[in-house]
């Protein structure tokens, strides 16, 4: 069923609203048109290019990150409200996957989620005490993993961060991270002395 | 209290028995002698050099690894009985730690344990479905993490691997990894479709 230009552009607007970090290539694939067509759509709709959308969101907030250096985050943070929520993207490359099967190795998904859980903490020191994670779908090279972190509970001693990671809106990873912060009484480490 | 040579050598034998991968430097520190003295002890006791002890154990078993390429293991496997137990060592370097605090990042300890849990599986395909991990003590650059994996439960669908990681016999990380293997009916991923 071929969409008219008007129909397609309305859907492009909606799709970008739901997934702000979707690439032109993914949009082209989704609507069965060329990448050129998507670019023209964006031009006509005054929607900036993908990386510009990322930078625009990120510039405002990345200075806020306290618990680690920005370059220490695995993946790229694209949205951040300290102690509330954060989003990062990680493009899976060939060196992220098992050679034989082409499946992404779990520790990369863990690293993306774990470093996001650290970055979300509004404190100088934030370390993971515990993590309970599930790998719900295989991920391959060439896929883009969007991790969304949300602070679920926050008391003076610990913060619970829930992270859900998707590829094209399909859940690939989910985890609960129990974080200790520097204002806590116990000595915490990527550890705890309790 | 200064030990006699005889007393020290007896303790050196016992210490190496408990921790086969301990370095000469650690032994020297432990017994308050020079590294040279430890080397002479080993010579007199016919105990091979540290790396030779590793190679000797490893050579026999590393060809057995099926689920991934040996170089894909994070850390160095030093003991392995498929579907039973495995041990690996990971030396924490400067690029493994947070810049500001010098504390090792959780995902490296996770990666060491997770890849060991994959390597222990006697199958062509082994992927992590779930993991519940604790970080119990901070780890710093220069420390050596010894991860010990044990298969706790093994049915046709899933295998439960328990991993405990130590630095100088002190627990720094522990985790339970629920693994899916290729003989399972469900499609598993670093994932599952259940």
Interface residues (C-beta under 8 A of the other chain):
Chain A: X68 X69 X72 X74 X98 X99 X100 X101 X103 X104 X105 X106 X107 X109 X110 X111 X114 X115 X125 X127 X128 X129 X130 X131 X132 X133 X134 X135 X136 X137 X138 X139 X172 X187 X189 X190 X191 X192 X193
Chain B: X68 X69 X72 X74 X98 X99 X100 X101 X103 X104 X105 X106 X107 X109 X110 X111 X114 X115 X125 X127 X128 X129 X130 X131 X132 X133 X134 X135 X136 X137 X138 X139 X172 X187 X189 X190 X191 X192 X193
